[in-house]
Amino acid sequence: MDATTPDPTAGETSGRAPDALDRLLEVLDLRHLEGWGPRGEEDVLRGNSMPGPANRAYGGQVLAQAILAADRTVPDGRQIHSLHGYFLREGRVEEPIDFAVERLRDGRSFSARRTHAIQFGKPILSMIASFQEDQPGYEHAMPMPRDVPPPDEVGSAFDELAVLPPGAAVRAQFWTDSAFELRHVGGSLYLHPDAAVADGGRPPATQMVWMRARRPLGNKDQALHRALLAFACDQLMLEPALRAAGKSWQEVGASVPMASLDHGMWWHRDVWVDEWMLFVQTSPTAQGGRALGTAAVYTQDGALVATAGQEGMIRLPG
């Protein structure tokens, strides 16, 4: 795509202090390195990290950076339409990450790229992605669920986490200082398990969440918006499994070890992350210390823009 990187100042207001979205855009501003990658890759870019949960590089950030690194190497007019990535090792927040891109193929309509995110000479993420020119063709899509309350009728995570009980502040900081605003239909898991647990019932393995960037980006680069959607997805993908288990985020990391293992994603139509998106999610199965989460992502007017799937480690007593 373009030879330029996303403008990290896009959307800034004169005199406004930098916020979480500014910091995210800054780490997505990758820089080219001279020389070859460790496996002979001809394109190597470098990026930094922003603080993530448990003081390690957030997987969604590394995935978004890998997307943009690959995007920098494809012909103009081709957008990412699918990827599959494996999270191999924890990333160190204080160390830069190198993104080595292998140009697998450039066909008449499609391009394929493999990207390794590398720290200390070892891959922390391995991703393969495909890009396609915009082309006409047959269309159909599963409709958005009916009777979903609009986002202005659903409570915001920012409001829910504005006043935190003792001991919750550190664990909730990732969401209180997030680049994205989330609104869970039927209640979140930030501070408490699903409401069905308190009532003695069985919580569902499904949920719906409205999400958008916390303010307009001021940038219409579709590659950037698609990468930001991948970033945003990662914080939600395993929530349906956590909900079905009757757990909350307050338990993750202590009594409930949880980590993303892989991530698959398909973009069907253009997406604008500074407009409301509805995530319709489910966890079809959990077993063997692993759980699967899926998400269909819709615009507010009902267009299906993306589908994602992620398997994660989630260790719970049987």
Residue pairs with C-beta under 8 A, 6 or more apart in sequence:
1 71
1 72
1 74
1 75
1 76
1 78
1 79
1 223
2 72
2 76
2 221
2 223
3 72
5 28
5 29
5 30
5 31
5 68
5 72
6 25
6 28
6 29
6 68
6 219
6 221
6 223
6 224
7 25
7 29
7 219
8 22
8 25
8 26
8 28
8 29
9 22
9 25
10 25
10 217
10 218
10 219
11 21
11 25
11 215
11 216
11 217
11 218
11 219
11 274
12 18
12 22
12 218
19 179
19 214
19 215
20 177
20 178
20 179
20 214
21 179
21 213
21 214
21 215
21 217
23 50
23 179
24 50
24 61
24 179
24 228
24 231
25 217
26 48
26 50
27 47
27 48
27 49
27 50
27 61
27 65
28 47
28 64
28 65
28 68
28 224
28 227
28 228
29 47
30 45
30 46
30 47
30 65
30 68
30 69
30 72
30 99
31 45
31 46
31 47
32 43
32 44
32 45
32 72
33 44
33 45
33 46
33 98
35 44
36 42
36 44
37 43
37 44
37 98
37 100
37 101
37 102
37 116
37 118
38 100
38 116
38 118
38 121
39 100
39 102
39 116
40 102
41 100
41 101
41 102
41 116
42 101
42 103
43 69
43 72
43 73
43 100
43 101
43 103
44 98
44 99
44 100
44 101
45 69
45 72
45 98
45 99
45 101
46 96
46 97
46 98
46 99
47 65
47 69
47 96
47 97
47 99
48 96
48 97
49 57
49 58
49 61
49 62
49 91
49 92
49 93
49 94
49 95
49 96
49 97
50 58
50 61
50 93
51 93
52 58
52 59
52 61
52 93
52 174
53 174
53 253
54 253
55 93
56 90
56 91
56 92
56 93
57 90
57 91
57 92
57 93
57 97
57 124
58 231
58 234
58 235
59 87
59 91
59 125
59 234
59 260
59 263
60 230
60 231
60 232
60 233
60 234
60 235
61 231
62 87
62 91
62 97
62 117
62 124
62 125
63 83
63 85
63 125
63 127
63 230
63 231
63 234
63 263
64 227
64 228
64 230
64 231
65 97
65 99
65 117
65 227
66 85
66 99
66 115
66 117
66 125
66 127
66 129
67 80
67 83
67 115
67 127
67 129
67 223
67 226
67 227
67 230
68 223
68 224
68 227
69 99
69 101
69 115
70 80
70 101
70 113
70 115
70 127
70 129
70 131
71 80
71 131
71 223
71 227
72 101
73 101
73 103
73 113
74 106
74 111
74 113
74 131
75 106
75 111
77 133
77 134
78 110
78 111
78 131
78 132
78 133
79 131
79 132
79 134
79 222
79 223
79 226
79 267
80 129
80 130
80 131
80 223
80 226
80 227
80 267
81 130
81 131
81 132
81 266
81 267
81 268
82 129
82 130
82 264
82 265
82 266
82 267
83 127
83 128
83 129
83 130
83 230
83 263
83 264
83 265
84 127
84 128
84 262
84 263
84 264
84 265
85 125
85 126
85 127
85 128
85 262
85 263
85 264
86 125
86 126
86 127
86 261
86 262
87 124
87 125
87 259
87 260
87 261
87 262
87 263
88 122
88 123
88 124
88 125
88 126
89 119
89 122
89 123
89 124
90 124
91 97
91 117
91 119
91 124
91 125
92 119
92 120
95 119
95 120
96 119
97 117
97 118
97 119
97 124
98 117
98 118
98 119
99 115
99 116
99 117
99 118
100 115
100 116
100 118
101 113
101 114
101 115
102 113
102 114
102 115
102 116
103 111
103 113
104 112
104 113
104 114
104 128
105 111
105 112
109 132
109 133
109 135
110 130
110 131
110 132
110 133
111 130
111 131
111 132
112 128
112 129
112 130
112 131
113 128
113 129
113 130
113 131
114 126
114 127
114 128
114 129
115 125
115 126
115 127
115 128
115 129
116 123
116 125
116 126
116 127
117 123
117 124
117 125
117 126
117 127
118 124
141 268
141 303
141 304
142 296
142 304
143 302
144 278
144 280
144 298
144 302
144 304
145 208
145 280
148 185
148 208
148 278
149 185
150 300
151 183
151 210
151 212
151 276
151 300
154 183
154 184
154 185
154 210
155 183
155 184
156 181
156 182
156 183
157 175
157 178
157 181
157 182
157 183
157 184
157 188
157 190
158 176
158 181
160 188
160 190
160 191
161 172
161 175
161 176
161 190
161 191
162 176
164 172
164 176
164 191
165 191
168 191
168 250
171 249
171 250
171 253
172 190
172 191
172 249
174 235
175 182
175 190
175 235
178 214
178 235
179 213
179 214
179 228
179 231
179 232
180 211
180 212
180 213
180 214
180 232
180 235
180 273
181 211
181 212
181 213
181 214
182 188
182 209
182 210
182 211
182 236
183 209
183 210
183 211
184 207
184 208
184 209
185 207
185 208
185 209
185 210
186 195
186 207
186 208
187 194
187 195
189 239
189 242
189 243
189 247
189 248
189 249
190 248
190 249
190 250
191 248
191 249
191 250
192 198
192 248
192 250
193 203
193 243
193 246
193 247
193 248
194 203
194 204
194 243
194 246
196 202
196 203
196 204
196 246
197 203
197 246
203 243
203 244
203 245
203 246
204 240
204 243
204 244
205 240
205 241
205 243
205 244
205 282
205 283
205 284
206 240
206 243
206 281
206 282
206 283
207 239
207 240
207 243
207 279
207 281
208 278
208 279
208 280
208 281
209 236
209 239
209 278
209 279
209 281
210 276
210 277
210 278
210 279
211 232
211 236
211 276
211 277
211 279
212 273
212 274
212 275
212 276
212 277
213 228
213 273
213 274
215 274
216 274
217 224
217 225
217 228
217 273
217 274
220 272
222 270
222 271
225 270
225 271
225 272
225 273
226 267
226 271
228 273
229 267
229 271
229 273
229 277
229 297
229 305
229 306
230 263
230 265
232 273
233 263
233 265
233 279
233 295
233 297
233 306
233 308
233 310
234 260
234 263
234 310
236 279
236 281
236 293
236 295
237 260
237 263
237 281
237 293
237 294
237 295
237 308
237 309
237 310
237 312
238 258
238 260
238 283
238 291
238 293
238 310
238 312
238 314
239 281
239 293
240 281
240 282
240 283
240 293
241 283
241 286
241 291
241 292
241 293
241 312
241 314
242 248
242 249
242 252
242 256
242 258
242 314
243 283
244 283
244 286
245 256
245 286
245 314
245 316
247 256
247 316
252 258
256 314
256 315
256 316
257 313
257 314
257 315
258 312
258 313
258 314
258 315
259 312
259 313
260 310
260 311
260 312
261 290
261 310
261 311
261 312
261 313
262 310
262 311
263 308
263 309
263 310
264 308
264 309
264 310
265 306
265 307
265 308
265 309
266 306
266 307
266 308
267 305
267 306
268 304
268 305
268 306
268 307
269 303
269 304
269 305
270 305
271 277
271 297
271 299
271 305
271 306
275 299
275 300
276 299
276 300
277 297
277 298
277 299
277 300
277 305
278 297
278 298
278 299
278 300
279 295
279 296
279 297
280 295
280 296
280 297
280 298
281 293
281 294
281 295
281 296
282 293
282 294
283 291
283 292
283 293
283 294
284 292
284 294
285 291
285 292
286 292
286 314
289 313
289 314
289 315
290 311
290 312
290 313
290 314
291 311
291 312
291 314
292 309
292 310
292 311
293 309
293 310
293 311
293 312
294 307
294 308
294 309
294 310
295 307
295 308
295 309
296 304
296 306
296 307
297 304
297 305
297 306
297 307
297 308
298 304
298 305
299 305
